[in-house]
Amino acid sequence: MFDTMTLFWGALFDALIGPNVFVPGEPFLIAAGFRLHQGIWSGVVAVILGGFLGDQISYVIGRRFGRNAQSWLMRWLPKTRRPIARCRLLLQKRGTIVLVFSRLLGPVAWIVPFIAGVNHIAWGRFTLLTSIGLLLGVTQFVLWGYLLSYGIDTIPLLKEAELFVVEHIQSILMLVFLSVFLFIAKRYRWRRLGLKFTFALIAAVAYLNYSHFFWSADDLIKDVKANPLYFDETRTVFKAFPGESSFFDAQAINVVFIGNNPQTIMNQLGWIENKTFSRNDINLVDYFLLMRNKTPPVSDLFWNGRVQDMAFQLPGNLLKRSHIRWWNAGRNSGEQQVWLGALSYDDGLTFTPYRGIVTMLHSIDSDVDKERDKFKRTIDLFSNNLSTSKQAYSAPVSKDEEHDYYSDGEILVIRTRTLPIGNNG
C-alpha cells in the first residue's frame, strides 16, 4: 500500500509550482481513497497537508519573486504561456470563484496559487478560499478511490494491477524524477550529461534501497493480516513471493511443521534466529553489526499476503548460508498447530527485483530439494522427539519465468512425537 509519506510528497509536488508540471496528483488522491476504504485515515490527512503546503509555497514563490519568476517559467516552458495568461485573466474577473474552484479548473489549476502570489492577493483571503478548494478537489478523487476499491476487490485483474502499482510506486516516482532530470538537462544542454545522469541514477537507486529497508520495511506489520484459523493442505499454495503481487517469481515452501512452535527445535538443531527488516527495527549501524557477526537480516517473503513470522539460518558466511522462514498457517482438522517453512540455500549475491525496487540480495540455489533432504537427515539423526516424512502436497515444478527453483513437489512434514498424529492429510 502507498505509505503515508509517499502520499504526502505526491500531493505536495502536485501543488508545488515547477514539479507540478510533471507530477500528477490524481494517483495519490485516489490511493488515499483506497486506504480510506481499508479504514486508514492517515492517507487522506497526508494528501490534504501536502496539497496545502504546496499551495502555500507556490503562493510565496509568486509573491516573493513576482514577474521575474513568471518570466523565467515561461522561458523554461513556453507551453505555459497560454495557461498563465488565462489564469491571470480569470483571477482579475472572478477571483473568488477561481480560488475556491481552482482545483476543478483543469488546464489552469496547477498555476493558480503561483499567479495569486504574483498578483499580490491578500494571504488570508488566498488561504481561506484555496483551502476550501483543496477540500473540494481532494474529496472528489478520494471518493473515486473509495468507490473504485469496491470494484477492485471483486475483479482479480484490477486487484493485481493495484498491488503492482502500490508495490512499484517508489520506482515509478524515481522514473519520473529521472525523466525530469533528463528533460531539464537536455533543455539547457548540460555538459557531461552521461556522467551526471549516472550519478543521479546511482543516487536514486541508493535512496530507494535505503528508504525501503531502513524506513518503510517495518510498516509491513502495521497492516498485517491476521493469522489463518485453519489449515487445509488441499487449498494451500505452497509458494512464497518477494511481494504481494504475482508479478514476482515464486520461491518454494517445502517444509510443514506440526507442533506448537518451531523456534525451540530450530535452536536445538543449532539454527540461529535471524532478524528481519519487517519485524525488527534495524538501522544502518545494526545492519553492519549483523553483517560482522555473519548473520545478515533476512529479506521478507509473503505467503497469503503475510510476511514470515520468524526466520533462522545455520552458521555460515556473508555469501553462503542455509536459511528458513516460518509462517503460522493455522490449525489442521485435528486441531494441531501447523507452520509452513520456506527452506533454501544462499549461494552468492545477485541483482534482483524485490517489492518494486531493484536491489542486491542473496542468490538462491535453485535445487531446493537438496536443502529439504539435508534438513530431514539432520532431524532424523539428532532429534528423538521429532518424526519426518515427505508428502506430495504440490505438483513438480520446473525453473521458469514464474519460479526461481525446481522441485519434485514433495514437502517435508515434521511432527512432534508427543502429539497424536490425527488427521493432517
C-alpha positions as CSV (number, residue, x, y, z in Angstrom):
1,M,0.0,0.0,0.0
2,F,1.1,3.6,-0.6
3,D,2.8,4.7,2.6
4,T,1.7,7.9,4.2
5,M,4.8,9.9,3.4
6,T,4.6,8.9,-0.3
7,L,1.1,10.3,-0.4
8,F,2.2,13.5,1.3
9,W,5.1,14.1,-1.1
10,G,3.0,13.2,-4.1
11,A,0.3,15.7,-3.1
12,L,2.9,18.4,-2.3
13,F,4.7,18.1,-5.6
14,D,1.4,18.1,-7.5
15,A,0.7,21.5,-5.9
16,L,4.2,23.0,-5.9
17,I,5.0,25.2,-8.9
18,G,7.6,23.6,-11.1
19,P,7.4,20.0,-10.1
20,N,3.6,20.0,-10.7
21,V,4.3,20.3,-14.4
22,F,5.5,16.7,-14.3
23,V,3.8,15.2,-11.2
24,P,0.1,14.3,-11.5
25,G,-1.6,14.4,-8.1
26,E,-4.6,12.2,-9.0
27,P,-3.0,8.8,-8.4
28,F,-2.0,9.9,-4.9
29,L,-5.5,11.2,-4.1
30,I,-7.2,8.1,-5.5
31,A,-4.7,5.9,-3.5
32,A,-5.8,7.8,-0.3
33,G,-9.3,6.8,-1.1
34,F,-8.2,3.1,-1.3
35,R,-6.6,3.4,2.1
36,L,-9.7,5.1,3.5
37,H,-11.7,2.1,2.3
38,Q,-9.4,-0.1,4.4
39,G,-10.1,2.1,7.4
40,I,-6.8,4.1,7.2
41,W,-7.4,7.8,7.6
42,S,-3.7,8.9,7.6
43,G,-3.6,8.9,3.8
44,V,-6.4,11.5,3.5
45,V,-4.7,13.7,6.1
46,A,-1.4,13.3,4.2
47,V,-2.7,14.5,0.9
48,I,-4.6,17.4,2.4
49,L,-1.4,18.6,4.3
50,G,0.8,18.0,1.2
51,G,-1.6,19.9,-1.0
52,F,-2.0,22.8,1.5
53,L,1.8,23.1,1.9
54,G,2.3,23.0,-1.9
55,D,-0.2,25.8,-2.4
56,Q,1.4,27.9,0.3
57,I,4.9,27.5,-1.1
58,S,3.7,28.3,-4.7
59,Y,1.9,31.4,-3.4
60,V,5.1,32.6,-1.5
61,I,7.3,32.0,-4.6
62,G,4.9,34.0,-6.8
63,R,4.6,36.8,-4.2
64,R,8.3,37.0,-3.4
65,F,9.8,36.7,-6.9
66,G,6.8,38.0,-8.9
67,R,7.1,38.8,-12.5
68,N,10.7,37.6,-12.7
69,A,9.7,34.1,-11.7
70,Q,6.8,34.2,-14.1
71,S,9.0,35.2,-17.0
72,W,11.6,32.5,-16.1
73,L,8.8,29.9,-16.0
74,M,7.5,30.9,-19.4
75,R,11.1,30.9,-20.9
76,W,11.7,27.5,-19.3
77,L,8.4,26.0,-20.5
78,P,7.0,28.1,-23.4
79,K,3.8,26.0,-23.4
80,T,2.9,27.5,-20.0
81,R,2.3,31.0,-21.5
82,R,-1.3,30.4,-22.5
83,P,-2.4,28.9,-19.1
84,I,-0.6,31.7,-17.3
85,A,-2.3,34.4,-19.4
86,R,-5.7,32.6,-19.0
87,C,-5.3,32.3,-15.2
88,R,-4.4,35.9,-14.8
89,L,-7.5,36.9,-16.7
90,L,-9.7,34.6,-14.7
91,L,-8.3,35.9,-11.4
92,Q,-9.0,39.5,-12.4
93,K,-12.6,38.8,-13.5
94,R,-13.7,36.2,-11.0
95,G,-11.0,36.0,-8.3
96,T,-13.1,34.5,-5.5
97,I,-14.7,31.8,-7.7
98,V,-11.4,30.9,-9.3
99,L,-9.7,30.5,-5.9
100,V,-12.5,28.3,-4.5
101,F,-12.8,26.1,-7.5
102,S,-9.1,26.3,-8.6
103,R,-8.6,22.5,-8.4
104,L,-11.6,21.9,-10.7
105,L,-10.3,24.2,-13.5
106,G,-8.4,21.6,-15.5
107,P,-5.5,23.2,-17.6
108,V,-5.0,26.2,-15.3
109,A,-5.5,24.5,-11.9
110,W,-1.8,23.9,-11.3
111,I,-0.8,27.6,-11.8
112,V,-3.5,29.4,-9.7
113,P,-1.6,29.6,-6.3
114,F,1.5,30.9,-8.0
115,I,-0.3,33.6,-10.0
116,A,-2.3,34.5,-6.9
117,G,1.0,35.3,-5.3
118,V,2.3,37.2,-8.4
119,N,-0.9,39.3,-8.3
120,H,-0.4,40.0,-4.5
121,I,-3.8,38.7,-3.5
122,A,-4.1,39.0,0.3
123,W,-2.6,35.9,2.0
124,G,-5.6,35.5,4.4
125,R,-8.1,35.6,1.5
126,F,-5.9,33.2,-0.6
127,T,-5.5,30.7,2.3
128,L,-9.2,30.6,3.2
129,L,-10.5,30.3,-0.4
130,T,-7.9,27.8,-1.6
131,S,-8.3,25.7,1.5
132,I,-12.0,25.3,0.6
133,G,-10.9,24.5,-3.0
134,L,-8.4,22.0,-1.7
135,L,-11.0,20.1,0.3
136,L,-13.3,20.1,-2.8
137,G,-10.6,18.8,-5.1
138,V,-9.2,16.2,-2.7
139,T,-12.7,15.0,-1.8
140,Q,-13.7,14.2,-5.4
141,F,-10.7,12.0,-6.1
142,V,-10.6,10.4,-2.7
143,L,-14.3,9.5,-3.2
144,W,-13.4,8.0,-6.6
145,G,-10.7,5.9,-5.0
146,Y,-13.0,4.8,-2.2
147,L,-15.7,3.7,-4.7
148,L,-13.2,2.0,-7.0
149,S,-11.8,0.0,-4.2
150,Y,-15.1,-2.0,-4.0
151,G,-14.7,-3.0,-7.7
152,I,-11.0,-3.8,-7.5
153,D,-11.6,-6.2,-4.6
154,T,-14.0,-8.2,-6.7
155,I,-12.1,-8.2,-10.0
156,P,-8.8,-10.2,-9.7
157,L,-7.1,-8.4,-12.7
158,L,-7.7,-5.0,-11.2
159,K,-6.7,-6.1,-7.8
160,E,-3.4,-7.4,-9.2
161,A,-2.9,-4.2,-11.1
162,E,-3.4,-2.2,-7.9
163,L,-0.9,-4.3,-6.0
164,F,1.6,-3.9,-8.8
165,V,1.3,-0.1,-8.8
166,V,1.3,0.1,-5.0
167,E,4.5,-2.0,-4.7
168,H,6.2,-0.1,-7.5
169,I,5.2,3.4,-6.6
170,Q,8.6,4.5,-5.4
171,S,10.3,3.1,-8.6
172,I,7.6,4.9,-10.7
173,L,8.4,8.2,-8.9
174,M,12.1,7.6,-9.4
175,L,11.5,7.2,-13.1
176,V,9.5,10.4,-13.1
177,F,12.4,12.1,-11.3
178,L,15.0,10.8,-13.8
179,S,12.8,11.8,-16.7
180,V,12.5,15.4,-15.4
181,F,16.3,15.3,-14.8
182,L,16.9,14.4,-18.4
183,F,14.4,16.9,-19.7
184,I,16.0,19.8,-17.9
185,A,19.5,18.6,-18.8
186,K,18.7,18.4,-22.5
187,R,16.8,21.6,-22.4
188,Y,19.8,23.5,-21.0
189,R,22.4,21.3,-22.8
190,W,24.3,20.3,-19.7
191,R,27.8,19.2,-20.2
192,R,28.9,15.7,-19.3
193,L,25.2,14.6,-19.3
194,G,26.1,10.9,-19.3
195,L,28.2,11.2,-16.1
196,K,25.7,13.4,-14.3
197,F,22.8,11.1,-15.2
198,T,24.8,8.1,-14.0
199,F,25.3,9.8,-10.6
200,A,21.6,10.7,-10.5
201,L,20.7,7.1,-11.2
202,I,23.0,5.7,-8.6
203,A,21.7,8.2,-6.0
204,A,18.1,7.4,-6.9
205,V,18.7,3.6,-6.6
206,A,20.6,4.1,-3.3
207,Y,17.8,6.2,-1.9
208,L,15.2,3.6,-2.9
209,N,17.1,0.8,-1.2
210,Y,17.8,2.8,2.0
211,S,14.3,4.1,2.3
212,H,12.8,0.6,1.7
213,F,14.9,-1.4,4.0
214,F,15.6,1.1,6.8
215,W,12.5,3.3,6.8
216,S,9.4,1.6,5.4
217,A,10.0,-2.2,5.7
218,D,8.7,-2.3,9.3
219,D,5.4,-0.8,8.0
220,L,4.5,-4.2,6.6
221,I,3.4,-5.5,10.0
222,K,1.3,-2.4,10.9
223,D,-1.4,-3.5,8.5
224,V,-0.6,-7.2,8.9
225,K,-3.2,-9.8,8.1
226,A,-4.5,-12.0,10.9
227,N,-3.1,-15.5,11.2
228,P,-5.3,-18.0,9.4
229,L,-7.5,-20.1,11.8
230,Y,-7.5,-23.3,9.8
231,F,-5.0,-25.1,7.5
232,D,-6.3,-27.0,4.6
233,E,-3.5,-28.6,2.6
234,T,-5.8,-29.2,-0.4
235,R,-6.3,-25.4,-0.8
236,T,-2.9,-24.2,0.3
237,V,-0.5,-22.7,-2.2
238,F,3.0,-23.9,-1.3
239,K,4.7,-20.8,-2.7
240,A,6.1,-17.6,-1.3
241,F,6.8,-14.3,-3.1
242,P,9.1,-11.3,-2.6
243,G,6.0,-9.1,-2.8
244,E,2.2,-9.3,-2.6
245,S,1.6,-9.3,-6.3
246,S,2.2,-12.4,-8.5
247,F,4.5,-10.3,-10.7
248,F,7.4,-11.7,-8.7
249,D,8.9,-15.1,-9.2
250,A,7.8,-17.7,-6.7
251,Q,10.0,-19.3,-4.1
252,A,9.3,-22.7,-2.6
253,I,7.5,-23.5,0.6
254,N,8.9,-27.0,1.2
255,V,8.5,-27.7,4.9
256,V,5.5,-28.3,7.1
257,F,5.9,-28.4,10.9
258,I,3.0,-29.8,13.0
259,G,3.6,-28.6,16.6
260,N,3.2,-25.6,18.8
261,N,6.2,-23.5,17.6
262,P,9.3,-24.4,15.5
263,Q,11.5,-22.0,17.5
264,T,12.5,-24.5,20.1
265,I,13.5,-27.2,17.7
266,M,15.4,-24.8,15.5
267,N,17.5,-23.7,18.4
268,Q,18.1,-27.3,19.5
269,L,19.3,-28.2,16.0
270,G,21.9,-25.3,16.0
271,W,20.0,-22.8,13.9
272,I,20.4,-19.1,14.7
273,E,17.3,-16.8,14.7
274,N,17.7,-14.0,12.2
275,K,16.4,-10.5,12.4
276,T,14.1,-9.4,9.5
277,F,13.6,-5.9,8.1
278,S,9.8,-6.1,8.7
279,R,9.7,-7.4,12.3
280,N,12.8,-5.7,13.7
281,D,13.7,-2.0,13.8
282,I,17.1,-2.2,12.0
283,N,19.1,0.9,11.3
284,L,22.3,1.1,9.3
285,V,24.6,0.6,12.4
286,D,22.6,-2.5,13.4
287,Y,22.9,-3.8,9.8
288,F,26.7,-3.6,9.8
289,L,26.9,-5.2,13.2
290,L,24.8,-8.1,11.9
291,M,27.0,-8.4,8.9
292,R,30.1,-8.5,11.0
293,N,28.5,-11.4,13.0
294,K,27.7,-13.2,9.8
295,T,24.0,-13.1,10.5
296,P,22.7,-10.6,8.0
297,P,19.0,-9.7,8.2
298,V,16.6,-11.9,6.1
299,S,14.6,-10.1,3.4
300,D,10.8,-10.6,3.6
301,L,8.8,-13.1,1.7
302,F,5.0,-13.2,1.5
303,W,2.7,-16.2,1.9
304,N,-1.0,-15.4,1.7
305,G,-0.2,-11.7,1.8
306,R,1.7,-12.1,5.1
307,V,5.4,-11.7,5.8
308,Q,7.1,-14.5,7.7
309,D,6.7,-14.8,11.4
310,M,10.3,-15.8,12.1
311,A,13.5,-16.7,10.2
312,F,16.6,-18.8,11.0
313,Q,19.9,-19.7,9.5
314,L,22.7,-22.2,10.0
315,P,26.2,-20.7,10.8
316,G,27.7,-19.6,7.5
317,N,29.3,-16.6,5.9
318,L,28.0,-13.5,4.3
319,L,27.6,-15.1,0.9
320,K,26.6,-18.7,1.6
321,R,24.2,-20.0,4.2
322,S,21.1,-22.2,4.7
323,H,18.1,-20.3,6.0
324,I,14.4,-20.9,6.5
325,R,11.4,-18.6,7.0
326,W,8.3,-19.8,9.0
327,W,4.6,-18.8,8.8
328,N,1.8,-19.6,11.2
329,A,-0.7,-21.4,8.9
330,G,-3.4,-22.1,11.5
331,R,-4.7,-25.4,12.8
332,N,-5.5,-28.6,10.8
333,S,-8.6,-30.7,11.1
334,G,-7.1,-32.5,14.1
335,E,-6.8,-29.2,15.9
336,Q,-2.9,-29.3,15.7
337,Q,-0.9,-26.2,15.0
338,V,0.6,-26.0,11.5
339,W,3.6,-24.0,10.4
340,L,4.9,-23.6,6.8
341,G,8.6,-23.2,6.1
342,A,10.5,-21.9,3.0
343,L,13.9,-23.6,3.2
344,S,16.7,-22.6,0.8
345,Y,20.4,-22.0,0.4
346,D,22.0,-18.7,-0.3
347,D,24.7,-19.0,-2.9
348,G,26.3,-15.7,-3.6
349,L,24.8,-12.3,-4.5
350,T,22.7,-11.1,-7.4
351,F,20.7,-8.0,-8.5
352,T,17.0,-8.8,-8.5
353,P,13.6,-7.1,-8.5
354,Y,12.2,-7.1,-5.0
355,R,9.0,-5.4,-3.8
356,G,9.1,-2.7,-6.5
357,I,12.8,-1.9,-6.4
358,V,16.0,-3.3,-7.8
359,T,18.4,-4.4,-5.1
360,M,21.2,-6.8,-4.3
361,L,20.1,-9.9,-2.5
362,H,21.4,-13.4,-2.0
363,S,21.1,-15.7,-5.0
364,I,19.0,-18.7,-4.1
365,D,20.2,-22.2,-5.1
366,S,17.5,-23.5,-7.5
367,D,17.7,-27.0,-6.1
368,V,15.5,-26.5,-3.1
369,D,15.0,-30.3,-2.7
370,K,18.7,-30.7,-1.7
371,E,18.2,-28.4,1.3
372,R,14.9,-30.1,2.2
373,D,16.5,-33.6,2.2
374,K,19.5,-32.3,4.2
375,F,17.2,-30.9,6.8
376,K,15.3,-34.2,7.0
377,R,18.6,-36.2,7.5
378,T,19.7,-33.8,10.3
379,I,16.4,-34.2,12.2
380,D,16.4,-38.0,11.8
381,L,19.9,-38.1,13.1
382,F,19.9,-35.7,16.0
383,S,16.3,-35.4,17.2
384,N,14.5,-38.1,19.1
385,N,11.3,-36.2,19.7
386,L,10.5,-35.5,16.0
387,S,9.3,-37.7,13.2
388,T,9.7,-36.8,9.5
389,S,8.1,-37.9,6.2
390,K,7.7,-36.5,2.7
391,Q,4.3,-36.0,1.1
392,A,3.4,-34.7,-2.4
393,Y,1.3,-31.7,-1.5
394,S,2.1,-30.0,-4.8
395,A,3.0,-30.8,-8.4
396,P,6.6,-30.9,-9.6
397,V,8.0,-27.5,-10.5
398,S,10.5,-26.6,-13.2
399,K,12.5,-23.4,-13.0
400,D,11.0,-21.0,-15.4
401,E,9.8,-17.3,-15.8
402,E,7.4,-17.8,-12.8
403,H,9.6,-19.8,-10.4
404,D,13.1,-19.3,-9.0
405,Y,13.5,-23.0,-8.2
406,Y,12.8,-26.5,-9.3
407,S,11.4,-29.3,-7.2
408,D,9.8,-32.8,-7.2
409,G,6.9,-31.2,-5.4
410,E,7.3,-33.2,-2.2
411,I,7.0,-31.4,1.1
412,L,8.9,-32.3,4.3
413,V,6.4,-32.9,7.1
414,I,7.8,-32.7,10.6
415,R,5.8,-33.8,13.6
416,T,6.5,-33.7,17.4
417,R,6.2,-37.3,18.7
418,T,4.4,-36.1,21.8
419,L,1.4,-35.0,19.7
420,P,-1.1,-37.6,18.3
421,I,-0.8,-37.7,14.5
422,G,-4.5,-37.1,14.0
423,N,-6.0,-36.2,10.6
424,N,-3.4,-33.9,9.0
425,G,-3.6,-35.0,5.4
